[in-house]
Amino acid sequence: MNTRIRRTTVTLTAAVLLPLALSACSSDGGDSSATSDSSPKASASAPGNSGDMGGAGSSADQPFGAACSAVPKSGAGSFEGMAQDPVATAASHNPALSTLVSAVKKAGLVDTLNNAQDITVFAPTDDAFAKIPKATLDKVLNDKAQLTKILTYHVVGQKLTPEDLRNGSFPTLEKSKITTSGSGESYTVNDDSEVVCGNVKTANANVYIVDTVLMPPAS
């Protein structure tokens, strides 16, 4: 009788302990699987990091051209400084555009250009104006109607990207059209004026600095 009781007790004890042991093993296995889950998560973050690196440092929207090196590195006349001001004000900070700025003032177009939205300005350098015989230039600078006609011919009523200039034809504020062609960092306006510093941003305009004054068609 006692022997039977002992055997029954041993059997019951084993029956109780075995599930507890299995449960403990199962918990260890769960911890192991949680650890293995963390590895894919860590490795999955790597592509994200490489993707971030790939998206950084794009220079496609930066100014380009040989004459860009003459632009001040800091201050109001720098690319960063010009981007804060409307176009006529921004141009006044660039020493290579002093003749253009003087002409804009003589024509009374400062407010017109500064208040316009989303425009493109083809800005002739001082050297571009110097190509015009002095007597002719002086005559134009003192003829407000003619000066306004010439200056507004350099302005397009939309923001043009370098991609737009590849093979384009655009109406100007003067009402005539200009044509553009080129690729990469080499663009020409009306077949004879070269862009020497392009894709310069101001608060309200994209600016392409050119080496020849554009003349509207004779009316």
Disulfide bonds with the S-S distance in Angstrom:
Cys68-Cys197 2.08
